[in-house]
Amino acid sequence: MQIAIGLYPGFTALDAIGPYQVLTLAPDAEVVLCAAQKGDLVDDNGLLHLDITHTFDEVARPDVVVVPGGIVTRRLARDRDPIVDWIAGAHPHSTYTTSVCTGALLLGAAGILDGLDATTHWCAYDELADYGATPTERRVVHEGKVWTAAGVSAGIDLALTLVADMHGEEVAQAIQLAIEYDPQPPFDSGAPSKAPAEILNLVRAITQAKVAAVLA
């Protein structure tokens, strides 16, 4: 089973690396990192460099599409970046089309989320709704073969849930144990419905400033 993680300059590292770590442990999985161009590709902090060896054209019909997020996805969606066309072309042939965080905006721009429940990073609910989706705070949302995950760390949950659907719960549990994924967060503020108002407003303001800079 070919699992393609579609990338672009400015992706958020954990959005991609979380699912990558889980899915590379799945039976019979061929995980491929692909982008519009081969060569060096940098994350949103400018620190993580990946050597991309496959273009979107070379991975046109994967069984599983995984699209990570990043602040830059707003601009990519608006400008119809090549990753949007890749998603639109791959989706009719995929078994699963999935996103993590604001990767959902790219699925939306590809016309995949209209009329569906979906999730993304909570700061992008309004943008998600603009693509015809109904935003929800659920960690992972299944709508047929379209699966969306909430912000950043939720990609691990998405990948484990995918493995359970593909290979059964015992395999998914084994992978969870192998990577010792046993979240015990130091604070109960990991969702907008739980965070104190002042923390919520702080993160919203920082994110809005970053989005404005990207869209300028």
Residue pairs with C-beta under 8 A, 6 or more apart in sequence:
1 26
1 28
1 29
1 30
1 63
1 64
1 95
1 166
2 30
2 32
2 59
2 62
2 63
2 64
3 23
3 26
3 29
3 30
3 31
3 32
3 62
3 63
3 64
3 66
4 32
4 33
4 34
4 59
4 62
4 64
4 65
4 66
4 90
5 16
5 19
5 20
5 31
5 32
5 33
5 34
5 66
5 67
5 68
6 34
6 35
6 56
6 65
6 66
6 67
6 68
6 83
6 86
6 87
7 16
7 33
7 34
7 35
7 41
7 50
7 52
7 68
7 83
8 35
8 36
8 41
8 70
8 72
8 76
8 81
8 83
9 41
9 42
9 72
10 42
10 43
10 44
10 70
10 71
10 72
11 41
11 43
11 44
11 68
11 69
11 70
11 72
12 43
12 44
12 68
12 69
12 70
12 71
12 101
12 152
13 43
13 44
13 45
13 48
14 152
14 153
14 155
15 68
15 69
15 70
15 100
15 101
15 103
15 152
15 155
16 33
16 66
16 68
16 100
16 155
18 100
18 152
18 153
18 155
18 156
18 159
19 66
19 68
19 100
19 155
19 156
19 158
19 159
20 31
20 33
21 156
21 159
21 179
22 156
22 159
22 160
22 163
22 175
22 179
23 29
23 31
23 64
23 66
23 159
23 162
23 163
24 31
25 175
25 178
25 179
26 163
26 166
26 167
26 171
26 175
27 167
27 171
32 54
32 59
32 62
33 50
33 52
33 53
33 54
34 52
34 54
34 55
34 56
34 58
34 59
34 86
35 41
35 52
35 54
35 55
35 56
35 83
36 55
36 56
36 81
36 82
36 83
36 86
37 52
37 55
38 52
38 53
38 54
38 55
39 51
39 52
40 49
40 50
40 51
40 52
41 49
41 50
41 51
41 52
42 48
42 49
42 50
43 49
43 50
43 70
44 70
44 71
44 72
56 82
56 83
56 85
56 86
59 90
60 86
60 89
60 90
61 90
61 93
61 94
62 90
62 94
63 94
63 95
63 96
64 94
64 95
64 96
64 97
64 98
64 162
65 87
65 90
65 91
65 94
65 96
65 97
65 98
66 98
66 99
66 100
66 103
66 159
67 83
67 87
67 98
67 99
67 100
67 103
67 104
67 106
67 107
68 99
68 100
68 101
68 103
68 155
69 99
69 100
69 101
69 102
69 103
69 104
69 105
69 120
69 121
69 151
69 152
70 101
70 102
71 102
71 207
71 210
71 211
71 214
72 214
73 102
73 103
73 105
73 106
74 102
74 105
74 124
74 127
74 211
74 214
74 215
75 81
75 214
75 215
76 83
76 84
76 106
76 109
77 84
77 105
77 106
77 108
77 109
77 127
78 109
78 215
80 109
81 106
83 106
84 106
84 109
84 110
85 110
87 97
87 106
87 107
87 110
87 112
88 110
88 111
88 112
90 97
91 97
91 110
91 112
94 145
95 145
96 145
96 146
96 147
96 162
96 165
97 107
97 112
97 145
97 146
97 147
98 146
98 147
98 148
98 149
98 158
98 162
99 106
99 107
99 120
99 147
99 148
99 149
100 149
100 152
100 154
100 155
100 158
101 120
101 121
101 124
101 149
101 150
101 151
101 152
101 154
101 155
102 120
102 121
102 124
102 127
102 151
103 120
104 113
104 118
104 119
104 120
104 124
104 128
104 133
104 148
105 120
105 124
105 127
105 128
105 131
107 113
107 118
107 131
107 146
107 148
108 114
108 118
108 127
108 128
108 130
108 131
108 132
108 133
109 131
112 146
113 128
113 131
113 132
113 133
113 146
113 148
114 131
114 132
114 133
115 132
115 133
116 132
116 133
116 134
116 143
116 146
117 133
117 134
117 136
117 138
117 141
117 143
118 128
118 133
118 134
118 135
118 136
118 141
118 143
118 146
118 148
119 128
119 135
119 136
119 137
119 138
119 139
119 140
119 141
119 148
119 149
119 150
119 154
120 127
120 128
120 135
120 148
120 150
120 151
121 150
121 151
121 152
122 137
122 150
122 151
122 191
122 192
123 151
123 203
123 204
123 207
123 208
123 211
125 135
128 135
129 135
137 150
137 191
137 192
137 193
138 150
139 149
139 150
139 154
139 157
140 147
140 148
140 149
140 150
140 154
140 157
140 158
140 161
141 147
141 148
141 149
142 161
147 158
147 161
147 162
148 158
149 155
149 157
149 158
150 191
153 190
156 181
160 172
160 175
160 176
160 181
161 172
163 171
163 172
163 175
164 171
164 172
176 182
188 194
189 195
189 196
189 199
192 200
195 203
